[in-house]
Amino acid sequence: MARHRLYVTLAGLLCAATLVLSACGTDSSSGGGGSGKGTTVQIWEGYTAAEAKAFAHLIAEYEQQNPGQKVSSLYVNNDDTLQKVLTAVRGGSPPDIAYLYGSWAPNVAQIPQVVNLSTVVKKPGVTWNDFWVGERDVATVNGKVIGIPALVDNLAVVYNKTLFAKAGLAPPSPDWTWAQFQADAKKLTKASSKQFGTAYVTPGTEDTVWHWEALLWEAGGQILTASNKKAAFDSQAGLASLNSLRTMAVTDHSMYLDPTDQAYTNLFNSGKVGMLVTGPWDLSSFTSVKYGVQIMPSYPGTGGGHQTISGPDNWVVFNNGSAKVSAAEKFILWLTAPAQVKYFALQTGELPTRQSVANASGFSQQVDTALPGASAFVQNLANVKQARPQIPQYPKISQVLGNMVVSVLLGKSQPQAALSSAAQQVNQILAGS
Amino acid sequence: MTATLLSRDQQHRERARTRRRRMVSSEHFAGWAFVTPGVAIILLFGAVPIVWSAVMSFQRSNLLSSSTPFVGVANYQRMVHDPIVAQAIRHTLIYTALFVPGTMIVGLFLAVAMNRKIRLLWLYRTAAYATMAISTISEAIVFIWLFDPSYGIVNYALSLIGVPAQQFLNSPSEALYVIVLMTIWGWTGFAVVIYLAALQGVPQMLLEAASIDGAGPWRTFRRVTLPLLSPASLFLAVWLTINALQLFDEVYLSTQGGPLNGTTVLVYYLYTQAFQNFNFGYASAIAYFLFLIIIVVTVIQFRVGRRFTHYRS
């Protein structure tokens, strides 16, 4: 029962730093990187299972095509990568490339050792605009490109076909609305067999928040003003989105509230939940039910249309001397080129980070064989129209929004009161620093 | 004996010589040689982070940029005005006040029940200790499902006796108590082992003497057994309190501080400050504040505990 977890973490951080120090020490002495011959690029990634296999295959292919270039990959749990990178940076020896969550981008941009890739992505053959706009937005902080998109996903509605048929409901159509979603959820709810229409996660973390942000955008709202100076969600759109959630959670009791972020997938896979707003990463765990995937419903008459939210992640390059940087850039551009993106997507069912791959004929069928339903998420990438505010204060704002959404879901506050109070707190955070 | 015959000056010289001899004696050197790697590791991974975080608590540091200006006691002042710190302190204290006696009472009860010759004793003892061996994450998942508002067996049991369904982890006012139960279960094995060992040390002689004097079982337990267990109780109280004040794992794995900060305890809050908000300076200050609380509580426990503790000579 390791309650001393924090001390363990601290110890681990130092340990990692020392290890990296010694590892890199041998690296530079044996590498003699100046000539570009025999350069080893160190990359930190968090791939497991099928992804790890596909990634190892790609590295082997790269080393074969580029004699003398070595890529040494180190598995790091994605959740911990930033902590470890920070320690390594402090120790003076960061990895050459690291997989970092997009939500960290504004904070990552403050690390002096992060390489600005703005000119690199303009090189011929890179076709930066081939990456989805949501990805490019997250990789760019104050006009500076801090990473190359490594992963993209989005939210759509995964529904249980059997439960829909049993309730006599038509499967959701691409032009459906939140009113229909609510009505379907109500009909799919059966108190006797403890069956719920839909589910929502309520720990109040970013997972709680980003589901709501998609609703806010669809209702035509914005999180912050265009200059990121003030809260903008205390609006008609904000009210509409919270009212939808309140109706299902509090009035209809058609929404299962998952306080832990862990139960909802099991419940859906046991046929206890009719519809989930979730991402492609959950599909592989739905082995016991027949499911379909549809884009998120809309709020008619608001101009928001059908949208979704995306959580792209980045490959970030760190400065370990010009030879290392150019070797790292070369590898990362190769890794994110269309051929490799396509290979990785088909091996793992991950969404392609490039539009040209997604739009190529036959790709949809191919990706659906890798992971049934994945093609709907690929098409849904076109509905990613905005990104979360790219500011360092976002984690704090997210905590306020998390409490706002949860207080409405648990029936502790009325939507308007929750919006006003959250907007006031967010304005304070934005004014504070 | 000879020392008494020597002059003070000679004594001094004699002592200095033995000291020198001891330093170079091979046995002494070997001892230090064996200990040094361990000490070095403890200093590096224990002392260095402790000192480093102390320094950080007086800085504004996000670990990202290289500028870490000294801000004096600003981080500590900020704590006073932070409403979530007040909440976190309250939750930490409520949790500790329930968890420590709860674990000790359940542990003592089970230890006494198992301290006799009954069939399948090995099975019960293994079962009790298994709670210690099971990983916290499995423990958390099991309790999440036991206390699930819709599907959990606890609400089902309550419905049988006519109690309406509770929200448990979905309720800001109930979630902390579920975590208390979860951790009492997890730590019971530890308390059982300590108490069982202590019970084995209670001399049969005293128990027999008490019964010859006409004391019933309850009286014997209260007047003879319990006082003899007091050193074990003091140890458990101090140990469990130190751990309770640093509660983190169960919160992280189940509610992540929610709902609505209902289970935000000090260590969880400093974790969010450090690793989500990148306020490493502020987080270090909270850590040092917690350190202070732990020292004060432990000193009080030892002072008060000494009065009730009987050590057999």
Interface residues (C-beta under 8 A of the other chain):
Chain A: M1 A2 R3 H4 R5 L6 Y7 L10 A11 L14 C15 L82 Q83 L86 R90 N107 V108 Q110 I111 P112 K194 F196 T202 P203 G204 T205 Y256 L257 P259 T260 D261 Q262 A263 L267 K272 P392 P395 K396 Q399 G402 N403 V406 S407 L410 K412
Chain B: L44 F45 G46 V48 P49 S53 N62 L63 L64 S65 S66 M132 T136 I141 I144 W145 D148 P149 S150 Y151 Q167 L169 N170 S171 P172 A175 G186 W187 F190 N243 Q246 L247 F248 D249 Y252 S254 T255 Q256 G257 G258 P259 L260 N261 V267 L270 Y271 T272 F275 Q276 N277 F278 A287
